[in-house]
Amino acid sequence: MPYKKIIKELNSETFNQIILNKQEPSVIVFGAEWSGKSEMVLSMIAQFSKNNSTKVRFYRIYADKETELCASLGINIFPSIVFYKKGNIEEIVQGLLSSNKLEAKLQEYYLAKAS
């Protein structure tokens, strides 16, 4: 998949190191490799990343590999998109979004609030 170079995979250990201990704005897609909807969201985010200059980091976590992490965050619908800033959750969006709604969310959190 072309998004795999742009959207890095995390596990529980790297999640704690990269997301909770860093100040960088991040987007994590929780999904499943077998889920067409998860793949669609990842492709849309990769396209957004290519088209926008941003300091946001994009990641993916596969629920079937990280069940405890998903449960700890209350994520049980896939795909779910979690928006982080300064190690804190800004919002969790569950389910498939249209590309326009997803782009609007990304712009709201990471382009309009660049400060």
Backbone torsions as a table, in degrees:
resi	resn	phi	psi	omega
1	MET	NA	135.9	-177.5
2	PRO	-65.5	-25.3	-178.3
3	TYR	-73.6	-14.9	-174.3
4	LYS	-64.4	-23.3	176.6
5	LYS	-79.0	-27.7	-176.0
6	ILE	-92.7	-38.2	-174.6
7	ILE	-110.7	104.2	-174.5
8	LYS	-80.0	145.5	178.1
9	GLU	-84.1	136.9	176.8
10	LEU	-115.0	158.3	168.7
11	ASN	-124.0	-176.0	-176.9
12	SER	-57.6	-42.2	-178.1
13	GLU	-67.4	-49.5	-178.8
14	THR	-69.8	-28.4	175.1
15	PHE	-58.8	-48.6	179.9
16	ASN	-63.2	-41.6	-178.7
17	GLN	-69.3	-45.5	-170.9
18	ILE	-87.5	-44.0	-172.7
19	ILE	-88.0	-53.0	-173.2
20	LEU	-75.2	-27.0	-176.1
21	ASN	-101.6	4.1	-177.9
22	LYS	-116.0	162.1	179.5
23	GLN	-101.7	-2.9	-176.9
24	GLU	-70.4	138.7	173.3
25	PRO	-65.7	138.8	-175.2
26	SER	-140.7	151.7	173.2
27	VAL	-124.9	129.7	177.5
28	ILE	-120.5	129.7	173.4
29	VAL	-101.0	118.4	173.5
30	PHE	-95.0	122.5	-177.0
31	GLY	-155.7	-160.3	178.9
32	ALA	-137.7	141.6	-178.5
33	GLU	-61.6	-28.2	-178.7
34	TRP	-85.1	-4.8	-174.8
35	SER	-92.0	115.9	177.1
36	GLY	-61.6	-34.9	179.1
37	LYS	-66.2	-39.9	177.5
38	SER	-63.3	-42.6	179.1
39	GLU	-63.3	-37.9	178.7
40	MET	-63.7	-44.5	179.6
41	VAL	-63.1	-43.9	179.2
42	LEU	-61.0	-41.2	178.2
43	SER	-65.1	-39.7	178.8
44	MET	-65.2	-41.3	179.6
45	ILE	-66.5	-39.6	177.7
46	ALA	-61.4	-40.8	178.6
47	GLN	-65.3	-42.8	176.9
48	PHE	-58.3	-44.7	-178.8
49	SER	-61.4	-39.9	178.9
50	LYS	-67.2	-32.2	-173.8
51	ASN	-92.1	-8.3	-175.1
52	ASN	-132.1	134.3	175.3
53	SER	-83.9	112.4	-176.6
54	THR	-149.1	156.4	177.7
55	LYS	-93.9	9.7	-179.5
56	VAL	-72.5	140.0	175.0
57	ARG	-103.6	138.0	-178.2
58	PHE	-113.6	135.8	-177.5
59	TYR	-138.2	163.1	174.3
60	ARG	-133.7	146.4	175.3
61	ILE	-133.2	127.5	-179.8
62	TYR	-92.0	121.2	-172.9
63	ALA	-59.8	-36.6	-178.2
64	ASP	-68.9	-19.1	177.1
65	LYS	-93.9	-24.7	-173.1
66	GLU	-129.7	57.4	-175.8
67	THR	-63.5	-39.8	-179.1
68	GLU	-65.9	-41.3	178.8
69	LEU	-63.2	-44.9	178.0
70	CYS	-60.0	-45.3	-179.8
71	ALA	-63.0	-39.0	-178.7
72	SER	-65.3	-25.5	179.2
73	LEU	-98.3	-0.8	-179.8
74	GLY	73.5	25.3	-178.2
75	ILE	-95.0	117.4	179.8
76	ASN	-138.0	6.0	175.0
77	ILE	-119.5	134.3	-176.9
78	PHE	-124.9	134.6	2.2
79	PRO	-79.0	153.7	168.9
80	SER	-125.6	139.9	-178.9
81	ILE	-116.2	125.2	-179.2
82	VAL	-113.7	125.1	-180.0
83	PHE	-99.4	120.4	-179.6
84	TYR	-114.7	143.3	169.3
85	LYS	-139.5	129.7	178.2
86	LYS	52.2	39.1	176.7
87	GLY	78.5	3.4	-178.9
88	ASN	-115.7	146.0	177.5
89	ILE	-73.0	126.5	173.8
90	GLU	-89.0	-42.8	-178.8
91	GLU	-164.5	150.6	171.3
92	ILE	-119.7	124.6	177.4
93	VAL	-112.8	121.4	-177.9
94	GLN	-106.2	137.9	179.1
95	GLY	96.8	175.0	-176.6
96	LEU	-79.4	131.0	174.4
97	LEU	-106.0	152.0	171.9
98	SER	-68.3	160.7	-179.5
99	SER	-62.2	-35.5	178.8
100	ASN	-65.8	-43.9	179.4
101	LYS	-67.1	-39.9	178.9
102	LEU	-64.2	-45.3	178.9
103	GLU	-62.6	-39.0	177.9
104	ALA	-62.8	-41.7	177.6
105	LYS	-63.2	-45.9	-179.9
106	LEU	-61.9	-42.6	178.7
107	GLN	-66.7	-40.1	179.8
108	GLU	-58.2	-46.3	-175.1
109	TYR	-83.6	-33.6	-167.0
110	TYR	-121.2	-14.0	175.8
111	LEU	-106.5	-47.8	-178.9
112	ALA	-69.4	-33.2	-178.6
113	LYS	-104.5	46.8	-174.5
114	ALA	-64.0	-14.0	-177.8
115	SER	-74.2	NA	NA
